[in-house]
Amino acid sequence: MDKKPLLGMTIAELKTLAKESGMPAFTGGQIAKWLYIQHVSDIDEMTNISRQNRERLSATYEIGSMAPTDFQRSADGTIKYLFPTESGREVETVFIPDGERATLCVSCQVGCKMNCLFCQTGKQGFEGQLSVRDILNQVYALPERERLTNIVFMGQGEPMDNLDNVLKATEILTSDYGYGWSPKRITVSSVGVKNKLKRFLDESECHVAISLHSAIPEQRAMLMPAERGMSIVKVIELLRQYDFSHQRRLSFEYIVFGGLNDTPLHAREIVNLLKGLECRVNLIRFHQIPGVDLHEASEERMISLRDYLTHHGIFTTIRASRGQDIFAACGLLSTAKQIADARRKK
């Protein structure tokens, strides 16, 4: 019989599990501490739980942690991991060290429904949601886990399209019974999904990052089909209802494509769209993916765009490219693995 994973359970679920297994409810709290604070690898390590109860627990449950199956290490220290999932598929997780800061870019889906033109993950199609266990395992089983200072949900998949599991994972990451992180150490990205984005803003205190990539709706729809479901204009209207002037931060991700969205017109449209909104813009260099006729913008255009936005009151940075000597773009390593596996099966 396959055992059920403990990893991914909230304190309420662990207390219910304990009672249903004939143990005191407070045992659920003990299990949570062993999981999320001590990071044990085996139930038998939970030494303040009686041996009888550990044996009872082990008969049905296991920790549920799964080590990465592959990785690529960059000369700049960036490491891209492949993690297995409950479905038998694999997803990418990227560890990005930068001085005293170390960020983990986690995935929330296998593939993605959004099918953005510039994203390799979208070319894979949608293959399934990651469970809470799958999401947290990217942290739990990370060799560099103790070095982490920040987590960004900017890996494979659209977080708002797997919102229940993303909210549950961030609850465990930020709760006293779990990892105890401040929500300000976590950023969740989105293209903007109708109804789901509002729910996230209402139920979470984590930072928010919106994939912008063009302030011209027609062009954004060409780059991002999700524009047709929830336009960037509607996204901005929603965001204006929330306070981003204190603790929670709002940012916009803007991949700069040479000759496409890097002109003075695009700069003016960004200013018009974001005028009066407390936010920042991150300009990102495009990493080429196979079969897509998009190109990296010149350094001159990147700087010009940054300076124009900054001059007009929008705090703007050019994000440093990382991992360019490995599979830098999101989805490339997992796609390469899928191709290799398919070839082996022939």
C-alpha positions in Angstrom: 0.0 0.0 0.0 1.3 3.4 -0.9 1.8 5.6 2.2 0.4 9.1 2.4 2.7 12.1 2.6 2.8 14.3 5.7 4.6 17.0 3.8 2.0 19.6 2.6 -0.4 19.1 5.5 -1.5 22.2 7.6 -1.7 22.2 11.3 -5.5 21.6 11.2 -5.0 18.6 8.9 -2.3 17.2 11.1 -4.4 17.5 14.2 -7.3 15.7 12.5 -4.9 13.0 11.3 -3.7 12.5 14.9 -7.2 12.2 16.3 -8.4 9.8 13.6 -5.3 7.7 14.2 -6.1 7.4 17.9 -3.5 10.0 19.1 -4.1 13.2 21.1 -4.8 16.2 18.9 -1.7 18.0 20.2 0.4 15.3 18.5 -0.5 17.1 15.2 1.4 20.1 16.4 4.4 18.0 17.3 4.4 16.5 13.9 4.2 20.0 12.3 7.3 21.1 14.2 9.3 18.0 13.2 8.3 18.5 9.6 8.6 22.2 9.0 11.1 23.3 11.7 13.3 20.2 12.2 13.0 18.9 8.6 13.2 15.2 9.6 13.6 12.6 6.9 11.8 9.8 8.8 8.9 9.5 11.2 11.0 7.6 13.7 13.1 10.8 14.2 10.0 12.4 15.9 11.3 11.4 19.4 8.9 13.3 21.6 6.1 11.1 20.1 5.8 7.7 21.8 7.2 4.7 19.9 3.7 3.2 19.7 2.3 6.3 18.1 5.3 6.6 15.7 4.7 3.0 14.6 1.0 3.8 14.2 1.8 6.8 12.1 4.4 5.0 10.0 1.9 2.3 9.1 0.0 4.7 6.9 2.1 7.8 6.4 5.6 8.9 5.4 7.4 12.2 5.3 7.0 12.4 1.5 10.1 14.3 0.6 11.6 13.6 -2.8 15.2 14.5 -3.8 15.9 16.3 -7.1 16.6 14.0 -10.0 18.9 16.3 -12.0 20.5 19.7 -11.9 22.6 22.2 -13.9 25.1 24.5 -12.2 26.0 27.8 -13.7 29.4 29.6 -13.4 27.6 32.4 -11.5 26.4 30.0 -8.8 22.8 29.6 -10.1 21.5 26.0 -9.9 18.5 24.8 -11.8 17.1 21.6 -10.3 14.6 19.1 -11.6 12.2 17.8 -8.9 9.9 14.8 -9.3 6.2 15.2 -8.6 3.4 12.9 -7.4 2.2 12.6 -11.0 5.6 11.2 -12.1 6.5 14.3 -14.1 9.3 16.7 -13.2 9.4 20.4 -12.7 12.1 23.1 -12.5 13.3 24.9 -9.4 16.0 27.6 -9.6 18.3 28.5 -6.7 19.8 32.0 -7.2 22.5 33.1 -4.7 23.5 36.8 -4.7 25.8 37.8 -1.9 23.9 37.4 1.4 20.6 37.0 -0.5 19.5 33.6 -1.8 16.3 33.3 -3.8 14.4 30.2 -4.8 12.2 30.3 -7.9 9.5 27.6 -7.4 7.0 26.0 -9.8 3.3 25.5 -9.2 2.2 23.5 -12.3 3.6 20.9 -14.7 3.4 22.8 -17.9 1.1 25.8 -18.2 -2.3 26.8 -19.8 -1.3 30.4 -20.4 0.8 29.7 -23.5 2.8 32.9 -23.5 4.7 33.3 -26.8 8.0 33.8 -25.1 7.8 30.9 -22.6 9.0 27.4 -23.1 6.8 26.0 -20.4 3.7 27.1 -22.3 5.0 25.1 -25.3 4.8 22.0 -23.2 1.1 22.4 -22.7 -0.7 21.8 -19.4 0.0 18.5 -17.7 -1.3 19.0 -14.2 -1.4 20.9 -11.0 1.3 20.5 -8.4 0.0 19.4 -5.0 1.0 21.3 -1.8 3.5 18.6 -1.2 5.0 19.1 -4.7 5.3 22.8 -4.1 6.8 22.6 -0.6 9.1 19.7 -1.6 11.1 22.1 -3.7 12.0 23.9 -0.5 12.1 20.8 1.8 14.4 18.8 -0.3 16.6 21.6 -1.6 20.3 21.0 -0.7 20.7 24.8 -0.1 17.6 25.1 2.0 19.2 26.7 5.0 20.7 29.5 2.9 17.3 30.7 1.5 16.2 34.3 2.2 13.4 34.7 -0.4 11.0 32.6 -2.5 9.4 33.6 -5.7 6.5 31.8 -7.4 7.9 32.6 -10.9 8.8 29.1 -12.1 6.7 26.8 -14.3 3.0 27.4 -14.2 0.5 30.2 -13.3 0.0 30.5 -9.5 -3.5 31.8 -9.8 -4.5 28.8 -11.9 -3.5 26.6 -8.9 -4.6 29.0 -6.3 -5.9 26.7 -3.5 -2.6 24.8 -3.4 -0.5 28.0 -3.7 -2.4 29.6 -0.8 -2.0 26.5 1.3 1.7 26.3 0.6 2.2 30.0 1.5 0.2 29.4 4.7 2.6 26.7 5.8 5.6 28.8 4.7 4.5 31.8 6.8 2.7 30.2 9.8 4.2 29.9 13.3 3.6 26.1 13.1 5.4 26.0 9.7 8.5 27.7 8.4 7.6 31.0 10.2 8.7 33.2 7.3 7.4 36.7 6.9 5.0 37.0 3.9 7.4 39.8 2.7 10.0 37.2 1.9 7.6 35.6 -0.7 6.6 37.0 -4.0 3.8 35.4 -6.1 3.6 36.3 -9.8 0.6 36.2 -12.2 -0.4 37.1 -15.7 -3.8 38.2 -14.2 -6.5 35.6 -13.9 -10.1 36.9 -13.5 -11.5 36.4 -10.0 -8.5 34.4 -8.8 -6.2 37.5 -8.6 -8.7 39.3 -6.4 -9.0 36.3 -4.1 -5.2 36.1 -3.7 -5.0 39.8 -2.9 -7.7 39.4 -0.3 -6.3 36.2 1.3 -2.6 36.6 1.2 -0.1 39.2 2.4 2.7 38.1 0.1 4.2 40.4 -2.4 2.6 40.5 -5.9 4.4 40.5 -9.3 2.3 41.0 -12.5 3.7 39.9 -15.9 3.3 43.0 -18.0 5.5 42.7 -21.1 3.5 45.3 -23.0 1.2 48.2 -21.9 -0.6 48.1 -25.2 -3.4 45.6 -24.8 -3.4 44.4 -28.5 0.3 43.7 -28.4 0.1 42.1 -24.9 -2.7 39.7 -26.3 -0.3 38.7 -29.0 2.4 37.9 -26.5 0.1 36.6 -23.8 -3.3 35.1 -24.7 -4.4 35.5 -21.0 -4.9 39.2 -21.9 -8.2 38.2 -23.5 -9.4 36.7 -20.3 -8.4 39.5 -17.9 -7.0 42.6 -19.7 -4.1 44.5 -18.2 -6.4 47.5 -17.9 -8.7 45.4 -15.6 -5.7 44.1 -13.7 -4.6 47.7 -13.0 -8.1 48.7 -12.0 -8.2 45.9 -9.5 -4.7 46.6 -8.1 -5.7 50.3 -7.5 -8.2 49.1 -4.9 -5.3 47.8 -2.6 -2.7 49.5 -0.6 0.9 48.9 -1.7 2.4 51.9 0.1 3.6 50.1 3.2 4.4 46.4 3.7 3.2 44.6 0.6 5.1 45.3 -2.6 3.7 45.4 -6.1 6.0 44.9 -9.0 5.7 44.4 -12.8 7.8 42.0 -14.8 8.7 43.3 -18.2 10.7 41.2 -20.6 12.2 43.5 -23.1 12.2 42.2 -26.7 14.4 44.0 -29.3 12.4 46.1 -31.7 9.0 44.9 -30.3 8.3 46.5 -26.9 11.4 48.7 -26.3 10.5 51.9 -28.1 9.7 55.4 -26.7 6.0 54.7 -27.4 6.1 51.6 -25.2 7.8 53.6 -22.4 5.1 56.3 -22.6 2.3 53.7 -22.5 3.8 52.1 -19.4 3.9 55.5 -17.6 0.2 56.1 -18.6 -0.9 52.7 -17.4 0.9 52.8 -14.0 0.6 56.5 -13.3 -0.2 57.0 -9.5 0.2 53.3 -8.6 2.8 52.5 -5.9 4.9 49.9 -7.7 8.2 49.1 -9.3 9.1 47.7 -12.7 11.7 45.0 -13.3 13.1 45.0 -16.8 14.2 41.5 -17.9 16.5 40.4 -20.7 14.9 37.8 -23.0 16.4 34.3 -23.0 16.0 32.8 -26.5 13.8 29.7 -26.8 13.6 27.4 -29.8 11.2 28.2 -32.6 10.2 31.7 -31.4 11.1 34.8 -33.5 11.8 37.1 -30.6 15.1 38.7 -29.8 17.0 40.3 -26.9 16.9 44.0 -26.7 20.2 46.0 -26.8 21.8 47.3 -23.6 21.2 50.8 -24.9 17.4 50.2 -25.3 17.2 48.6 -21.8 19.0 51.6 -20.2 16.9 54.1 -22.1 13.7 52.4 -21.0 14.8 52.3 -17.4 15.8 55.9 -17.4 12.6 57.1 -19.0 10.4 55.2 -16.4 12.6 56.3 -13.5 12.4 60.0 -14.7 8.6 59.7 -14.7 8.4 58.5 -11.1 8.3 54.7 -11.6 11.1 52.9 -9.7 12.7 50.7 -12.4 15.6 48.2 -12.3 17.3 46.1 -15.0 17.4 42.6 -13.6 20.8 40.9 -13.8 20.7 37.8 -16.1 21.6 34.6 -14.2 22.4 31.1 -15.4 23.0 32.0 -19.0 25.5 29.2 -19.5 22.9 26.6 -18.5 19.2 26.2 -19.5 18.4 29.8 -18.5 14.9 30.2 -19.8 12.0 28.7 -17.8 11.0 25.3 -19.1 14.2 24.5 -21.1 15.7 21.9 -18.7 12.4 20.0 -18.2 11.7 20.1 -22.0 15.2 18.7 -22.7 14.6 15.9 -20.1 11.2 15.1 -21.8 12.9 14.9 -25.2 15.7 12.7 -23.8 13.3 10.3 -22.1 11.2 10.1 -25.3 14.3 9.2 -27.3 15.3 6.5 -24.8 11.9 4.8 -25.1 12.1 4.5 -28.9 
